[in-house]
């Protein structure tokens, strides 16, 4: 019964914070400044640490360390999302004032998807313990692949999800404010038509789903307690929006971060695999290793910056607006007046 109240209380807290975020602080679309993003980032970190203290106080020392380690892993892995968000927003030339709206609704979808994945993962591990070794092998493989393939080759125009959206839903060839859908007269009847902002939202959702496939198994290496896994994951995701606006312009400077994240994945994967030999790495050591690897990657990036010819962040060199982009379907007459969103 106590567990039910813990879950309900946490979910109520998350919903209240999301409502406060969108309904009060971001009621009007605006470009998020670095100062505002920094303030929100500090707030989310402070809330996570306060919750961590509560876990430590009421659930014990071990649970407190598990939450902190899981939160650090998820926070670090979520930084990888930022690289892709920068690319997507730049590719579709999303106006800065509407980027927060996309990330807000993208994160709501991410919370639902991750909740379902965590529930499924916990059920699988409880029913089939050997699945932990599958997770471990997958993380080791993913980490090695990430280290080997440092340069991102993501091309939004070739994304199969985007192609599917284009086939199923008509899409306008320009933005209509903050609207994901508009109503327009097409072929003598009023139809509901998606805007490029909806396409971007779908890509953000699918990107997070892909990254969740890596991050969810990683946190199960620390603990199999669904409550600790879910809450640490949620706090990391909730702070992702503000972290994006804080780091989007400088994320390219941390060019060794992907290598650090790859090392973290290999470590947590190996940690899962060696449990087969009844070897268990204490949470304190896991926390120290993960923190050390990430710190080393950040310091190395700053001490050994990329050369003059290094690639600048995509956000500083936006590609043409979606209008001439063949990835977006044309809707004849969709932009020639008509009803407002």
C-alpha positions as CSV (number, residue, x, y, z in Angstrom):
1,X,0.0,0.0,0.0
2,X,2.9,2.3,0.8
3,X,4.4,1.6,-2.6
4,X,1.2,2.7,-4.3
5,X,1.2,6.1,-2.5
6,X,4.9,6.5,-3.4
7,X,4.0,6.0,-7.1
8,X,0.9,8.2,-7.0
9,X,2.7,11.0,-5.1
10,X,5.6,11.0,-7.6
11,X,3.4,11.0,-10.6
12,X,1.3,13.9,-9.1
13,X,4.5,15.8,-8.5
14,X,5.7,15.4,-12.1
15,X,2.3,16.4,-13.5
16,X,2.2,19.5,-11.3
17,X,5.7,20.5,-12.4
18,X,4.8,20.0,-16.1
19,X,1.6,22.0,-15.7
20,X,3.5,24.8,-14.0
21,X,6.2,24.8,-16.7
22,X,3.9,25.0,-19.7
23,X,0.9,26.8,-18.1
24,X,2.8,29.5,-16.3
25,X,6.4,30.0,-17.2
26,X,6.1,29.0,-20.9
27,X,2.5,30.0,-21.6
28,X,3.7,32.3,-24.4
29,X,6.1,30.9,-26.9
30,X,9.5,32.6,-26.6
31,X,13.2,31.9,-27.3
32,X,14.7,30.4,-24.2
33,X,17.8,32.3,-23.1
34,X,21.0,30.7,-21.7
35,X,20.3,32.5,-18.4
36,X,16.7,31.0,-18.2
37,X,18.0,27.6,-19.3
38,X,20.7,27.7,-16.6
39,X,18.1,28.6,-13.9
40,X,15.8,25.8,-14.9
41,X,18.7,23.3,-15.1
42,X,19.8,24.2,-11.6
43,X,16.2,23.9,-10.4
44,X,15.8,20.4,-11.9
45,X,19.2,19.2,-10.5
46,X,18.2,20.7,-7.0
47,X,14.9,18.8,-7.1
48,X,16.6,15.6,-8.1
49,X,19.1,15.9,-5.3
50,X,16.3,16.8,-2.8
51,X,14.4,13.7,-3.9
52,X,17.7,11.7,-3.7
53,X,18.0,12.8,0.0
54,X,14.4,11.6,0.6
55,X,15.2,8.2,-0.9
56,X,18.4,8.0,1.2
57,X,16.4,9.1,4.3
58,X,13.4,6.8,4.0
59,X,14.6,3.9,1.8
60,X,18.1,3.5,3.0
61,X,21.7,4.2,2.2
62,X,21.9,1.6,-0.6
63,X,18.8,2.9,-2.3
64,X,20.1,6.5,-2.1
65,X,23.3,5.6,-3.9
66,X,21.4,3.6,-6.5
67,X,19.2,6.6,-7.3
68,X,22.2,8.9,-7.5
69,X,24.2,6.5,-9.8
70,X,21.2,5.8,-12.0
71,X,20.4,9.5,-12.3
72,X,24.0,10.3,-13.2
73,X,24.0,7.6,-15.9
74,X,20.7,8.7,-17.4
75,X,21.7,12.4,-17.2
76,X,24.9,11.6,-19.0
77,X,23.3,9.4,-21.7
78,X,20.6,12.1,-22.3
79,X,23.3,14.5,-23.3
80,X,23.7,12.4,-26.4
81,X,20.1,13.3,-27.3
82,X,21.2,16.9,-27.5
83,X,23.5,16.3,-30.4
84,X,20.6,14.9,-32.4
85,X,18.1,17.6,-31.3
86,X,20.5,20.2,-32.6
87,X,20.7,18.4,-35.9
88,X,16.9,18.0,-36.2
89,X,16.1,21.6,-35.2
90,X,18.7,22.9,-37.6
91,X,17.7,20.7,-40.5
92,X,14.1,21.8,-40.3
93,X,15.0,25.3,-39.4
94,X,12.7,25.3,-36.4
95,X,12.3,28.9,-35.0
96,X,14.0,29.1,-31.6
97,X,10.8,30.3,-29.9
98,X,9.0,27.1,-30.8
99,X,11.7,24.6,-29.8
100,X,10.7,24.5,-26.2
101,X,7.2,23.5,-27.2
102,X,8.5,20.6,-29.3
103,X,10.7,19.4,-26.5
104,X,8.0,19.8,-23.9
105,X,5.5,17.5,-25.7
106,X,8.4,15.3,-26.8
107,X,9.3,14.7,-23.2
108,X,5.7,13.9,-22.2
109,X,5.8,11.2,-24.8
110,X,9.2,10.1,-23.7
111,X,8.0,9.7,-20.1
112,X,5.1,7.5,-21.2
113,X,7.3,5.3,-23.4
114,X,10.1,5.0,-20.8
115,X,7.6,4.1,-18.1
116,X,6.3,1.3,-20.3
117,X,9.8,0.1,-21.2
118,X,10.8,0.1,-17.5
119,X,7.8,-1.9,-16.5
120,X,8.4,-4.4,-19.3
121,X,12.1,-4.6,-18.4
122,X,11.4,-5.1,-14.7
123,X,8.9,-7.9,-15.5
124,X,11.3,-9.6,-17.8
125,X,14.1,-9.6,-15.3
126,X,11.9,-10.9,-12.6
127,X,10.5,-13.7,-14.8
128,X,13.7,-14.5,-16.7
129,X,16.8,-13.5,-14.9
130,X,19.0,-14.5,-17.8
131,X,17.7,-11.4,-19.7
132,X,20.1,-9.4,-17.6
133,X,23.0,-11.0,-19.6
134,X,21.3,-10.1,-22.8
135,X,21.0,-6.5,-21.6
136,X,24.7,-6.6,-20.6
137,X,25.9,-7.9,-24.0
138,X,23.8,-5.4,-25.8
139,X,25.3,-2.5,-23.8
140,X,28.8,-3.7,-24.4
141,X,28.1,-4.0,-28.1
142,X,26.5,-0.5,-28.2
143,X,29.4,1.1,-26.3
144,X,32.0,-0.4,-28.6
145,X,29.9,0.7,-31.7
146,X,29.6,4.2,-30.3
147,X,33.3,4.5,-29.7
148,X,34.1,3.1,-33.1
149,X,31.6,5.3,-34.9
150,X,32.3,8.7,-33.4
151,X,30.8,10.8,-36.2
152,X,27.1,11.0,-36.4
153,X,25.6,9.9,-39.7
154,X,22.0,10.8,-38.9
155,X,20.2,12.1,-42.0
156,X,16.6,13.3,-41.1
157,X,15.4,13.1,-44.7
158,X,16.1,9.4,-44.8
159,X,14.4,8.6,-41.5
160,X,11.8,5.9,-42.2
161,X,9.4,7.3,-39.6
162,X,9.4,10.7,-41.4
163,X,8.6,8.9,-44.7
164,X,5.8,7.1,-43.0
165,X,4.4,10.3,-41.5
166,X,4.6,11.9,-45.0
167,X,2.5,9.0,-46.5
168,X,-0.1,8.9,-43.8
169,X,-0.6,12.6,-43.0
170,X,-0.6,15.6,-45.4
171,X,2.0,18.2,-44.3
172,X,2.2,21.9,-45.0
173,X,5.3,23.4,-46.5
174,X,5.8,26.1,-43.8
175,X,5.3,26.7,-40.1
176,X,2.1,28.0,-38.7
177,X,3.2,29.5,-35.4
178,X,3.2,27.0,-32.5
179,X,0.6,24.7,-34.1
180,X,1.2,21.1,-34.8
181,X,-1.9,20.8,-36.9
182,X,-4.1,23.3,-38.8
183,X,-7.4,23.1,-40.7
184,X,-7.4,24.0,-44.4
185,X,-9.7,23.7,-47.3
186,X,-8.2,21.1,-49.7
187,X,-10.1,19.7,-52.6
188,X,-13.4,21.4,-51.6
189,X,-13.4,20.1,-48.0
190,X,-11.8,21.1,-44.8
191,X,-9.0,18.8,-43.7
192,X,-6.7,18.5,-40.7
193,X,-3.2,19.0,-41.9
194,X,0.1,18.6,-40.0
195,X,2.7,21.3,-39.9
196,X,6.5,20.7,-40.1
197,X,6.5,21.2,-36.3
198,X,4.6,18.0,-35.9
199,X,7.1,16.2,-38.1
200,X,9.9,17.5,-35.9
201,X,8.0,16.3,-32.8
202,X,7.7,12.8,-34.2
203,X,11.4,12.7,-35.0
204,X,12.2,13.9,-31.4
205,X,10.0,11.1,-30.0
206,X,11.6,8.4,-32.1
207,X,15.1,9.7,-31.3
208,X,14.3,9.4,-27.6
209,X,12.9,5.9,-28.1
210,X,16.1,4.8,-29.8
211,X,18.3,6.2,-27.0
212,X,16.0,4.7,-24.4
213,X,16.9,1.3,-25.8
214,X,20.4,2.0,-24.5
215,X,19.7,3.9,-21.3
216,X,17.0,1.7,-19.8
217,X,19.1,-1.5,-19.7
218,X,22.0,0.6,-18.4
219,X,20.1,1.6,-15.2
220,X,19.0,-2.0,-14.6
221,X,22.7,-2.7,-14.1
222,X,22.5,-0.5,-11.0
223,X,19.2,-1.6,-9.5
224,X,16.1,-3.6,-10.5
225,X,13.8,-1.7,-8.2
226,X,11.3,-0.2,-10.7
227,X,10.6,2.8,-8.4
228,X,14.3,3.8,-8.3
229,X,14.7,3.1,-12.0
230,X,11.7,5.1,-13.0
231,X,12.2,8.1,-10.7
232,X,15.9,8.6,-11.6
233,X,15.0,8.3,-15.3
234,X,12.2,10.8,-15.0
235,X,14.3,13.4,-13.3
236,X,17.0,13.1,-15.9
237,X,14.5,13.5,-18.7
238,X,12.7,16.4,-17.1
239,X,15.9,18.3,-17.0
240,X,16.7,17.6,-20.7
241,X,14.9,20.5,-22.2
242,X,16.7,23.2,-20.1
243,X,20.0,21.3,-20.6
244,X,19.4,21.5,-24.4
245,X,19.0,25.3,-24.4
246,X,22.0,25.6,-22.1
247,X,24.4,23.4,-24.1
248,X,23.1,23.5,-27.7
249,X,25.6,26.2,-28.7
250,X,28.6,24.6,-27.1
251,X,27.9,20.9,-27.2
252,X,30.4,20.5,-30.1
253,X,33.2,21.5,-27.8
254,X,32.8,18.3,-25.8
255,X,34.0,16.1,-28.6
256,X,35.3,13.4,-26.3
257,X,32.0,13.1,-24.5
258,X,30.7,10.4,-26.9
259,X,33.8,8.4,-26.1
260,X,33.2,8.8,-22.4
261,X,29.5,7.7,-22.8
262,X,30.7,4.7,-24.8
263,X,33.0,3.7,-22.0
264,X,30.1,4.1,-19.5
265,X,28.0,1.7,-21.6
266,X,30.8,-0.8,-21.8
267,X,31.3,-0.6,-18.1
268,X,27.7,-1.1,-17.0
269,X,27.3,-3.8,-19.6
270,X,30.3,-5.7,-18.3
271,X,28.9,-5.2,-14.8
272,X,25.8,-7.0,-15.8
273,X,27.7,-9.8,-17.5
274,X,30.1,-10.6,-14.6
275,X,27.1,-11.3,-12.3
276,X,27.0,-14.7,-14.1
277,X,30.2,-15.5,-12.1
278,X,28.6,-14.2,-8.9
279,X,30.8,-11.1,-9.0
280,X,28.9,-8.0,-7.9
281,X,30.4,-4.5,-8.2
282,X,29.3,-2.3,-5.3
283,X,27.2,0.8,-6.1
284,X,29.9,3.1,-4.6
285,X,32.4,1.8,-7.1
286,X,29.9,2.1,-10.0
287,X,29.2,5.7,-9.0
288,X,32.9,6.5,-8.9
289,X,33.7,4.9,-12.2
290,X,30.8,6.5,-14.1
291,X,31.6,9.9,-12.6
292,X,35.3,9.5,-13.3
293,X,34.8,8.5,-16.9
294,X,32.5,11.4,-17.6
295,X,34.7,13.9,-15.9
296,X,37.7,12.6,-17.8
297,X,35.9,13.0,-21.1
298,X,34.8,16.6,-20.3
299,X,38.3,17.6,-19.1
300,X,40.0,16.0,-22.1
301,X,37.7,17.9,-24.5
302,X,38.6,21.2,-22.9
303,X,42.3,20.5,-22.6
304,X,42.6,19.1,-26.1
305,X,40.2,21.1,-28.2
306,X,39.5,20.3,-31.8
307,X,41.6,21.9,-34.5
308,X,40.7,25.0,-36.4
309,X,39.1,23.0,-39.2
310,X,36.9,21.1,-36.8
311,X,33.2,20.9,-37.6
312,X,31.0,23.6,-36.1
313,X,27.7,22.7,-34.5
314,X,24.9,22.3,-37.1
315,X,22.8,24.8,-35.2
316,X,25.2,27.6,-36.3
317,X,24.7,26.7,-40.0
318,X,21.0,26.1,-40.5
319,X,20.0,24.4,-43.7
320,X,17.3,25.8,-45.9
321,X,13.8,25.9,-44.4
322,X,11.6,22.8,-45.0
323,X,9.7,24.4,-47.9
324,X,12.0,23.1,-50.6
325,X,12.7,19.9,-48.7
326,X,11.5,16.8,-50.6
327,X,11.0,15.0,-47.3
328,X,7.9,17.2,-46.6
329,X,4.8,16.5,-48.6
330,X,3.2,19.3,-50.5
331,X,-0.5,20.2,-49.9
332,X,-1.9,22.2,-52.8
333,X,-3.5,25.4,-51.5
334,X,-2.7,24.5,-47.9
335,X,-1.1,27.8,-47.2
336,X,-3.5,30.1,-49.0
337,X,-5.5,31.4,-46.2
338,X,-8.3,29.6,-44.5
339,X,-9.1,28.7,-40.9
340,X,-6.7,29.5,-38.1
341,X,-5.1,26.7,-36.1
